[in-house]
Amino acid sequence: MDIQKYKCIIIDDEPVAHYVLVNHIEKSINLILVNQFYNAIDALNYLRNNPVDLIFLDINMPEISGIELLNSLSNAPKTILTTAHSQYALESYEYDVIDYLLKPISLPRFNKAFNKFLSFYKKEELIEPQEITVKVDGKSLTLKTDNIEYIQSYGNYVKVFISQKTLIVSSTTQEILTELSSHKFTRIHKSFIINMNKITKYAENEVIVNKEILPIGITFKREFLEKMEKANSI
């Protein structure tokens, strides 16, 4: 049976906190640590272009705090906050975080928080979005996700391709990806998201969707090929 893997990152300015969290993460068969950041600015830039499932986020950091980082993301990934100060606990829950871990973080407490994440994540997977609402020319428009073939980044906008129609949507690539089902849609390139159900043919470096040849970026190749292998085995 395939084991579900969830991508996570650590954002904390303290090396000791990284050491503890890395050890805990390595003990989980469901977590993959894809990056670590010692300041929120670098993490924010990364998150705008790289989807993850879970953030372990310190609250007290120089320049930008963990709370300010969450405020800067229009669709933040699931988040477990970490801090050495218990007085932030009440404030943290206003941001719909999964849990609040007080340092030093024990393995049992870490596991309890991660199990909360799993329960939230599995509930969301049961209800896949059939429609999304987007902004086109300043107006809200509802789209059926089954009709979307692929999405291309277009400066501060994205192009959404639906059959022979193209919409210019006010959104970033990462923002629209968080609204779509992770089972149905996947990012294959920094500029492209595709509906996996619309693929007519694919190779190691390219995908054909409705006669359009789209490139597969090196960063996204492994995840895409794993998803296709899994889909073909069902």
KOLVO-614896 format. One record per residue (C-alpha): residue in one letter; x, y, z. Coordinates in steps of 0.05 Angstrom, whole numbers, plus 32768, in hexadecimal, padded with zeros to 4 digits. Example, Ala and Ser with C-alpha at 12.3 -4.5 7.8 and 13.67 -1.06 7.14 Angstrom:
2
a80F67FA6809C
s81117FEB808F
//
This chain:
234
m800080008000
d801A80467FEE
i802A80728029
q801180B98023
k804A80EB8028
y80418133803C
k8073816A802B
c808781968065
i80B781CF8074
i80D481ED80B3
i80D6823880BE
d80FD824B80FD
d81388278810C
e815482498141
p81838210812B
v817081E78169
a812781E98155
h813981D0810F
y81618197812E
v81278180815A
l80F281858123
v811E816280EF
n81278128811F
h80DC8123812B
i80CB812980E1
e80FD80F280CF
k80D880C380FE
s809780CC80D6
i808B80A08099
n805880D3807F
l80828112807F
i80B6812A804D
l80DF81678061
v80E9818D8020
n810A81CC803B
q812081F28079
f8122823E8083
y8141826980B9
n811B82A880A7
a80D482B48091
i80E582DE8053
d810982A58030
a80D082768044
l809B82A58029
n80BE82AA7FE6
y80C3825E7FE3
l807A82527FF5
r806182807FBF
n807C82507F8B
n8081820C7FAE
p804481E97FCB
v804D81C4800C
d801B81A08039
l803381B5807D
i805D81ED809D
f807F81E980E1
l8082823380EF
d80A382598128
i807E8297813F
n80B882C28158
m80E882D28120
p810E8311810B
e80F5833C80D2
i80B3831680C7
s809082ED80FD
g806D82AC80F1
i802982CE80F8
e803D830480C5
l805282CD8095
l800E82AC809A
n7FED82F0808E
s801882F8804F
l7FFF82B78030
s7FBA82B88010
n7FB4826D8015
a7FE48254804A
p7FF4820A804F
k7FDF81E5808E
t800A81FF80C6
i802481E78109
l803F82228131
t807B821B815F
t8094824B8195
a80B5824F81D9
h8080827F81F1
s803C82648207
q801A82A98206
y801382A481BA
a7FE7826681BC
l7FA4828A81BC
e7FB882B98184
s7FD282808159
y7F8E825E8155
e7F70829B8134
y7F98828780F7
d7F78824280F0
v7FB9821D80FF
i7FBA81D2810B
d7FDD81D6814E
y800C81FE817B
l804B81DD8194
l807181F981CF
k80BC81F081CE
p80E081C481DF
i80B5819781B4
s80B0814E81CA
l80A481168199
p8060810281B7
r8048814A81B2
f8063814F816B
n803E810F8158
k7FFD81298176
a80018168814C
f80128141810D
n7FD781138119
k7FAA8150811C
f7FC6816580D9
l7FB7812080BC
s7F6F812380D3
f7F65816880B5
y7F8781548074
k7F5F8114806B
k7F1D81388077
e7F2F816A8040
e7F438133800F
l7EFD81148016
i7EDE81557FFC
e7F0181677FBB
p7EEE81AA7F9E
q7EC181A37F61
e7EC081EE7F54
i7EEC82297F62
t7EDD82737F61
v7F0E82A17F3C
k7F1382EA7F2B
v7F0E82FC7EE1
d7F0D83467ECD
g7EFC83577F15
k7EC083297F17
s7EB782E77F3B
l7EAF82AA7F0E
t7EA282627F23
l7EC6822C7EFC
k7EBB81E17EFD
t7EFE81C27F0B
d7EF081887EDC
n7EEF81B97EA2
i7F3381D67EB1
e7F6981B87E84
y7FA781DE7E9C
i7FBD82207EBA
q7FF7824C7EA6
s801882847ECD
y801182C87EAC
g803682FD7ED3
n800A83107F0F
y7FD182E77EF0
v7FC682A07ED7
k7FA782877E97
v7F7382517EA2
f7F6882257E64
i7F2282077E5E
s7F1681E17E1D
q7F2082167DE7
k7F1782507E18
t7F4C82757E3F
l7F3E829F7E7D
i7F6E82D27E9C
v7F6582CA7EE7
s7F7D82F87F1E
s7FA682C77F46
t7FEC82AA7F4D
t7FFC82637F39
q8006824E7F81
e7FC6826F7F99
i7F9B824B7F65
l7FBE82097F72
t7FAA82097FBB
e7F61820F7FA5
l7F6581D17F79
s7F6381877F8A
s7FAA816C7F95
h7F9281297F79
k7F7981477F38
f7FA981817F2C
t7FF481847F30
r802B81B57F21
i805A819E7EEA
h808281DE7EE1
k808982217F04
s805A823C7ECE
f802982027EC5
i7FF481DD7EED
i7FCF81A47EC9
n7F90817C7ED3
m7FAA81357ED5
n7F69811B7EB9
k7F7581437E79
i7FB881257E69
t7FB981027E25
k800280F07E25
y804080FC7E4E
a808B80EF7E4C
e80C480FD7E7C
n80C981477E69
e8086815B7E4C
v803B81517E52
i800581577E1C
v7FC381757E32
n7F8F81827DFB
k7FC581817DC6
e7FEF81B47DEC
i8036819E7DFD
l804981B67E42
p808E81B17E62
i809D818B7EA2
g80CD81B27ECF
i8106818E7EF1
t80ED81A37F36
f80A981847F2A
k80BB81487F00
r80C381147F37
e808181247F59
f805C81257F17
l807780E27F00
e806880C37F44
k802080DC7F3F
m801880C07EF9
e8036807D7F0E
k8006807A7F48
a7FCA808D7F1C
n7FDC80587EE8
s7FE180227F1D
i7F99802D7F36
//
